Structures are given as structure tokens and as C-alpha cells.
Amino acid sequence: MTEFTSEEPKSFRPVIVIVSVAILLTAIVAAYFYARYQSAEHSTATTSGPVVIPGMVRPGDPDFEYYKNKIRIENVKASLGITFSKARVAIVSGVVSNEGDRKLEALELRITLYDVYDKLSKERIATPIRPGVGLKGPMEPLEKRTFSVGIESVEQLWNPRRLEVMITGLKYK
């Protein structure tokens, strides 16, 4: 006669608990770093009006005119975004190039948008590069860095092909 015996099933419970705890810890660490990064980026995006940075040179200062020629704003593009609340947002992006021999610590830009009739639509002063904000420090000599600025409440007749970006403040280290 044949006798059938069955083995006790192996318990995978300890393995499942260890894997679950590892996934949970990874998610918590990722959420912490994401929240920290977003708070730094959010603080730059929500400032309305010029940010006061001590030591920034402005138009009229001889140092400003000299250093302004060492900064290039390239590949400027504008696009339209729609928020969840159905507000229209212009997103202006480009590349800042530091062609000088000193570190660029802060850069202030005046961005002017026009409508399809070439009339002033919106204007914003933004500081895409400033000390203590973001993961990167000052721009090194010969470094290129991208920037992106959002301008809220853009009107219906906004022309994304017509915009001006002007340097209004610089701070070198």
C-alpha cells in the first residue's frame, strides 16, 4: 500500500515583513527628500516682485555694465500651461551662460510679455539664480544653467513668440 504524506508548507511571512519594511523605509526617505527639494523650489517660484539681495549691482553701476556683457541668455522659449484651477500660466525657459571669470551668485531678470497686437501684456521681475536657494550653488565661470520662470494670469491674446528678457541685476562672488 502507498501512503501519502504531506509536508508542512513553508512560511514566507518573515520574508514578506522584511521586504514590506524595506519598501516603506525607501518611500519615507524619498518623500522626505522630495518635500525638501519642493520647498526650496516653491520658495523661489512664489515670490512676487523683486527679491532684495545685498550687494547686487543694478543698471547705472559701472560694474553692472561690464559684467552684463559677460552673461548670455540663450534659447529663450515660452509656452502656455493650464493649472488645475483653469488659470493660464506662461512658462518662460532658457539657458544662462556665465562667460566671465568670476562666480555668478545672483541674477535678476525682467521678463516682458506682449499680446498679438504688440501691446504690453504682463511683466515680471524674477531671480532664477540666487544664493541659498536650490541644489546648485553659484554659477562657475564658463558654466551654463537652465532656468524656468512661471508668470500667472496670462491673458487670452498673449503672443508666446513675442517676449523680452532683460538682465536687471547681478551679483558676483
C-alpha positions, 0 to 999 in steps of 0.5 A: 500500500502507498501512503501519502504524506504531506509536508508542512508548507513553508512560511514566507511571512518573515520574508514578506515583513522584511521586504514590506519594511524595506519598501516603506523605509525607501518611500519615507526617505524619498518623500522626505527628500522630495518635500525638501527639494519642493520647498526650496523650489516653491520658495523661489517660484512664489515670490512676487516682485523683486527679491532684495539681495545685498550687494547686487549691482543694478543698471547705472553701476559701472560694474553692472555694465561690464559684467552684463556683457559677460552673461548670455541668455540663450534659447529663450522659449515660452509656452502656455500651461493650464493649472488645475484651477483653469488659470493660464500660466506662461512658462518662460525657459532658457539657458544662462551662460556665465562667460566671465571669470568670476562666480555668478551668485545672483541674477535678476531678470525682467521678463516682458510679455506682449499680446498679438497686437504688440501691446504690453501684456504682463511683466515680471521681475524674477531671480532664477539664480540666487544664493541659498536657494536650490541644489546648485550653488553659484554659477562657475565661470564658463558654466551654463544653467537652465532656468524656468520662470512661471508668470500667472494670469496670462491673458487670452491674446498673449503672443508666446513668440513675442517676449523680452528678457532683460538682465536687471541685476547681478551679483558676483562672488 
